[in-house]
Amino acid sequence: MRVGGIAPASRLGEAAITPSTVQYLLVPGWAEDLHRYQDRMARMLAAPTVPTPDGRP
């Protein structure tokens, strides 16, 4: 997250990602839900799309 991530490179940025990290580590099932969501989004992005009637993507 700190290298090329979306959080600002400062203490404020690190404070912003801390709640997510704690949630990821402590809440049962949260990590599995996140991985399922990421897999679903990756499959949707990789799926071929149907062309529109006017030929535009």
C-alpha distances in whole Angstrom, upper triangle without the diagonal:
4,6,7,4,7,7,10,10,12,13,13,10,9,12,11,8,11,13,11,11,14,15,14,16,19,20,22,21,18,16,19,19,16,16,20,18,16,19,21,19,19,23,24,22,24,27,30,31,35,36,37,41,41,39,36,32
4,6,5,8,7,8,7,9,11,12,9,8,12,11,10,12,15,14,13,16,18,17,18,21,23,25,25,22,20,23,23,19,20,23,22,20,23,25,23,22,26,27,25,27,30,33,34,38,39,40,44,43,41,38,35
4,5,9,9,10,9,12,14,15,12,12,15,15,13,15,18,17,16,19,21,19,20,24,25,27,27,24,21,24,24,21,21,24,23,20,22,25,23,22,25,26,24,26,29,31,33,36,37,39,43,42,40,37,33
4,7,9,10,9,13,16,16,12,13,17,15,14,17,19,17,17,21,22,20,22,25,26,28,27,24,22,24,24,20,20,23,22,19,21,23,21,20,23,24,22,23,27,29,30,33,34,36,39,39,36,33,30
4,6,8,9,12,14,14,10,11,14,12,11,14,16,14,14,18,18,17,19,22,23,25,24,21,19,21,21,17,18,21,19,16,19,21,18,18,22,22,20,22,26,28,29,32,33,35,38,38,36,33,29
4,7,9,12,14,12,9,11,13,10,10,13,15,13,14,18,18,17,20,22,23,25,24,21,19,22,21,17,19,21,19,16,20,21,18,19,22,22,20,23,26,28,28,32,33,34,37,37,35,32,29
4,6,8,10,9,5,7,9,7,7,11,13,12,13,16,17,17,19,21,22,25,24,21,20,23,22,18,20,23,21,19,22,24,21,22,25,25,24,26,29,32,32,35,36,37,41,40,39,35,32
4,6,8,7,4,8,10,9,10,13,15,15,16,18,20,20,22,24,25,28,28,24,23,26,26,22,24,27,24,22,26,27,25,25,29,29,27,29,32,35,35,38,39,39,43,42,41,37,34
4,7,8,6,7,10,11,11,13,16,16,16,19,21,21,22,25,26,29,29,26,24,28,27,24,25,28,26,24,28,29,27,27,31,31,29,31,34,37,37,41,41,42,46,45,43,40,37
4,5,5,6,9,10,11,13,16,17,16,19,21,21,22,24,26,29,30,26,26,29,29,25,27,30,28,27,30,32,29,30,34,34,32,34,37,40,40,44,44,45,49,48,46,43,40
4,5,5,6,9,10,11,14,15,15,16,19,20,21,22,24,28,28,25,25,28,28,25,27,30,28,27,31,32,30,31,35,35,33,36,39,41,42,45,46,47,51,50,49,45,42
4,5,5,6,9,10,12,14,15,16,18,19,21,22,23,27,28,24,24,27,27,24,26,29,27,26,30,31,29,30,33,33,32,35,37,40,40,43,44,45,48,48,46,43,40
4,5,5,7,9,11,12,13,15,17,17,19,21,22,25,25,22,21,25,24,21,23,26,24,23,26,28,25,26,30,30,28,31,34,36,37,40,41,42,45,45,43,40,37
4,5,5,6,10,11,10,12,15,15,16,18,20,23,24,20,20,23,23,20,22,25,24,22,26,28,26,26,30,30,29,32,35,37,38,41,43,44,47,47,45,42,39
4,6,5,8,10,10,11,13,15,16,17,19,22,23,20,20,23,23,20,23,26,24,23,27,28,27,28,31,32,31,33,36,39,39,43,44,45,48,48,47,43,40
4,6,7,8,10,11,12,14,16,17,18,21,22,18,18,22,21,18,21,23,21,21,24,25,24,25,28,28,28,30,33,36,36,39,40,41,45,44,43,40,37
4,6,5,6,9,10,11,13,14,15,19,19,15,15,18,18,15,17,20,19,18,21,23,21,22,26,26,26,28,31,34,34,38,39,40,44,44,42,39,36
4,5,5,6,9,10,11,12,14,17,18,15,15,19,19,16,19,22,20,20,23,25,24,25,28,29,29,31,33,37,37,41,42,43,47,47,46,43,39
4,5,5,6,8,10,10,11,15,16,13,13,17,16,15,18,20,19,19,23,24,23,25,28,28,28,31,33,36,37,40,42,42,46,46,45,42,39
4,5,5,6,9,10,10,13,14,10,10,14,13,11,14,17,15,15,19,20,19,21,24,24,24,27,29,32,33,36,38,39,43,43,42,39,36
4,5,5,6,9,10,13,14,11,10,14,14,12,14,17,17,16,19,21,21,22,25,26,26,28,30,34,35,38,40,41,45,46,44,41,38
4,5,5,6,8,11,13,11,11,15,15,14,16,19,19,19,22,23,23,25,27,28,29,31,33,37,37,41,43,44,48,48,47,44,41
4,5,5,5,9,10,7,8,12,12,11,14,16,16,17,19,21,21,23,25,26,27,29,31,34,35,38,41,42,45,46,45,42,38
4,6,6,8,9,6,6,9,10,9,11,14,14,14,17,18,19,20,23,24,24,26,28,32,33,36,39,40,44,45,43,40,37
4,6,8,10,8,8,11,13,12,13,16,17,17,19,22,22,23,25,27,28,29,31,35,36,40,42,44,47,48,47,44,40
4,6,9,8,9,12,13,13,15,18,18,19,21,23,24,25,28,29,30,31,33,37,38,41,44,45,49,50,49,46,42
4,6,6,8,10,11,12,14,16,16,18,20,21,22,24,26,27,28,30,32,35,36,39,42,43,46,48,47,44,40
4,6,8,9,10,12,13,14,16,18,19,20,22,23,25,26,28,29,31,34,36,38,41,43,46,48,46,44,40
4,6,5,6,9,10,11,12,14,15,17,18,20,21,23,25,26,27,31,32,35,38,39,43,44,43,41,37
4,5,5,6,9,10,11,12,14,15,17,18,20,21,23,24,26,30,31,34,36,37,41,42,41,39,35
4,5,5,6,9,10,11,12,14,15,16,18,20,21,23,24,28,29,33,36,37,41,42,40,38,34
4,5,5,6,9,10,11,12,14,15,17,18,20,21,22,26,28,31,34,35,39,41,39,37,33
4,5,5,6,9,10,11,12,14,15,17,18,20,21,25,26,29,32,33,36,38,37,34,31
4,5,5,6,9,10,11,12,14,15,17,18,20,24,25,28,31,32,36,37,35,33,29
4,5,5,6,9,10,10,12,14,15,16,18,22,24,27,30,31,35,37,35,32,29
4,6,5,6,9,10,11,12,14,15,16,20,22,25,28,29,33,35,33,31,27
4,5,5,6,9,10,11,12,14,15,19,20,23,26,27,31,32,31,28,25
4,5,5,6,9,10,11,12,14,18,19,23,25,27,31,32,30,27,24
4,6,5,6,9,10,11,12,16,18,21,24,26,30,31,29,27,23
4,5,5,6,9,10,11,14,16,19,22,23,27,29,27,25,21
4,5,5,6,9,10,13,14,18,20,22,25,27,25,23,19
4,5,5,6,9,12,14,17,20,22,26,27,25,23,19
4,5,5,6,10,12,15,18,21,24,26,23,22,18
4,5,5,9,9,13,16,17,21,23,21,19,15
4,6,8,9,13,15,17,21,22,19,17,13
4,6,9,13,15,18,21,22,20,18,14
4,6,10,13,15,19,20,18,17,13
4,7,9,13,16,17,15,14,11
4,6,9,12,14,12,11,8
4,6,9,12,10,10,8
4,7,8,6,6,6
4,5,5,6,6
4,5,8,10
4,6,9
4,7
4
